[in-house]
Amino acid sequence: MSQAVHSQMMVEVFKTNIDNKEKAELMIREIQKEFVNCRATIDLEDCDRVLVVRSLTEGVDSSEIIELLFQLGCKAEVLPDF
């Protein structure tokens, strides 16, 4: 069994209602402030306005991300694996 499991990146993908660059930048800043070991990106060109959250150190708690975005006035839901 490989020891590389510990260095595997954890990724969670969300569908959001984030609709402009300013709001996207705010959400990214807040996610990365609240979850310091995570990096977030938002694709405003995608019809689902996809938010991708990556963590090198631990799993991504999707419910905490959804709650944070809700508190900031946005909606998010986990996109199922494809």
PyMOL commands that set and color helices and strands:
alter all, ss='L'
color gray80, all
select helices_A, chain A and resi 3-7+21-34+62-71
alter helices_A, ss='H'
color red, helices_A
select strands_A, chain A and resi 10-16+38-43+50-55+76-78
alter strands_A, ss='S'
color yellow, strands_A
deselect
rebuild
show_as cartoon
